[in-house]
Amino acid sequence: MNEPVMAVGRCRPPMLRRAALLASALSLLLGSAGLSAPVMAVAASTSDVIYAVESAKASKTLMLDVVHAGQRLVAVGDRGHIVYSDDQGRSWIQAKVPTRQLLTAVFFVDEQHGWAVGHDAQILASDDGGRTWTKQFEDLNREAPLLDVWFKDASNGFAVGAYGVLLQTTDGGKHWEDASDRLDNEDQFHLNAIAAVKDAGLFIVGEAGSMFRSADWGQTWEKVEGPYEGSLFGVIGTAEPSTLLAYGLRGNLYRSTDFGGTWEPVELKATRGTLEFGLSGATLLPDGSIVIVGNGGSVIRSTDDGVTFSVFNRPDRISVSAVTAAGNGNLILAGQGGVRATTPTGAELSK
């Protein structure tokens, strides 16, 4: 997620989700951990639980992801901080969270049920819209983070992460199975993101341009020959069937209309020339527009299904890891300095 960028080279950094915010740092965090056999959910005793420290400034610390739980906004980040907002991002409340590890991604399948993942291969779950969380799983021996999570419904979901890990649950996270061997990923490239593609299936992107797709929603996977050999930090399906965008280092952005069979580069022109900041997170807005964010305060937007993009770089040049709609036409950005509401272009709101 992360110069401070998110991931660079072989690793996706520990400080900002899906992008390139602290690039070289991940290599220091990822130890030499192997994959374990099928894994089960781990329930820690209440007396052993260490909760995230309560802080009035939790929403101003490093945040790596932000999503909707119905009308509510939920963001996750450093030190186990999870915050939520019921007023379109004007104010934030800290949730009760049983970890102090960096959380890298969050996903809600409806207004109540959500999952967050992070370091120590931790998976947290909430059934009250992000107000409180329980720890479903962790693997301290893995010494590597999970980097993204996706659920089809309240029962079926996947988590991906460093060293090619792919975990699956079919019971809402009561049990997690290691499904990494379904991927043709013998080099164990880090898997940075997983997303659904309309009327097509699931798509995973990661280190060294690695790509995998599943037309049966995760039961079998096919390795895809991608257009780029550098790290890809994110992938997003558009409003059009079988159409998706993959993005990563140095402003590299590619578009496919056939579920990853073929790709075309998307040119990004900034005020001073071609955009070369790493791209880390994206969202599909209710009107079908796509917003992608990244390093250097980059906020790019497309209103034609990802064919072209307008480029805006925030004057503060702060690294942005994730983006979602505020619910009132504005955007919510997550990254260095926490979560903030902005105009539809990513600019500061007038006071």
Rosetta blueprint (number, residue, H / E / L):
1 M L
2 N L
3 E L
4 P L
5 V L
6 M E
7 A L
8 V E
9 G L
10 R L
11 C E
12 R L
13 P L
14 P L
15 M L
16 L L
17 R L
18 R L
19 A L
20 A E
21 L L
22 L L
23 A H
24 S H
25 A H
26 L H
27 S H
28 L H
29 L H
30 L L
31 G L
32 S L
33 A L
34 G L
35 L L
36 S L
37 A L
38 P L
39 V L
40 M E
41 A L
42 V L
43 A L
44 A L
45 S L
46 T H
47 S H
48 D H
49 V L
50 I L
51 Y L
52 A L
53 V L
54 E L
55 S L
56 A L
57 K L
58 A H
59 S H
60 K H
61 T L
62 L L
63 M E
64 L E
65 D E
66 V E
67 V E
68 H E
69 A E
70 G L
71 Q L
72 R E
73 L E
74 V E
75 A E
76 V E
77 G E
78 D H
79 R H
80 G H
81 H L
82 I E
83 V E
84 Y E
85 S E
86 D L
87 D L
88 Q L
89 G L
90 R L
91 S L
92 W L
93 I E
94 Q E
95 A L
96 K E
97 V L
98 P L
99 T L
100 R L
101 Q L
102 L L
103 L E
104 T E
105 A E
106 V E
107 F E
108 F E
109 V L
110 D L
111 E L
112 Q L
113 H L
114 G E
115 W E
116 A E
117 V E
118 G E
119 H H
120 D H
121 A H
122 Q E
123 I E
124 L E
125 A E
126 S E
127 D L
128 D L
129 G L
130 G L
131 R L
132 T E
133 W L
134 T E
135 K E
136 Q E
137 F E
138 E L
139 D L
140 L H
141 N H
142 R H
143 E L
144 A L
145 P L
146 L E
147 L E
148 D E
149 V E
150 W E
151 F E
152 K L
153 D L
154 A L
155 S L
156 N L
157 G E
158 F E
159 A E
160 V E
161 G E
162 A H
163 Y H
164 G H
165 V L
166 L E
167 L E
168 Q E
169 T E
170 T L
171 D L
172 G L
173 G L
174 K L
175 H E
176 W L
177 E E
178 D E
179 A L
180 S H
181 D H
182 R H
183 L L
184 D L
185 N L
186 E L
187 D L
188 Q L
189 F L
190 H L
191 L E
192 N E
193 A E
194 I E
195 A E
196 A E
197 V E
198 K L
199 D L
200 A L
201 G E
202 L E
203 F E
204 I E
205 V E
206 G E
207 E H
208 A H
209 G H
210 S L
211 M E
212 F E
213 R E
214 S E
215 A L
216 D L
217 W L
218 G L
219 Q L
220 T L
221 W L
222 E E
223 K E
224 V E
225 E L
226 G L
227 P L
228 Y L
229 E L
230 G L
231 S L
232 L E
233 F E
234 G E
235 V E
236 I E
237 G E
238 T L
239 A L
240 E L
241 P L
242 S L
243 T L
244 L E
245 L E
246 A E
247 Y E
248 G E
249 L H
250 R H
251 G H
252 N L
253 L E
254 Y E
255 R E
256 S E
257 T L
258 D L
259 F L
260 G L
261 G L
262 T L
263 W L
264 E E
265 P E
266 V L
267 E L
268 L L
269 K E
270 A E
271 T L
272 R L
273 G E
274 T E
275 L L
276 E L
277 F L
278 G L
279 L E
280 S E
281 G E
282 A E
283 T E
284 L E
285 L L
286 P L
287 D L
288 G L
289 S L
290 I E
291 V E
292 I E
293 V E
294 G E
295 N H
296 G H
297 G H
298 S E
299 V E
300 I E
301 R E
302 S E
303 T L
304 D L
305 D L
306 G L
307 V L
308 T L
309 F L
310 S E
311 V E
312 F E
313 N E
314 R L
315 P L
316 D L
317 R L
318 I L
319 S L
320 V E
321 S E
322 A E
323 V E
324 T E
325 A E
326 A L
327 G L
328 N L
329 G L
330 N L
331 L E
332 I E
333 L E
334 A E
335 G E
336 Q L
337 G L
338 G E
339 V E
340 R E
341 A E
342 T E
343 T L
344 P L
345 T L
346 G L
347 A L
348 E E
349 L L
350 S L
351 K L
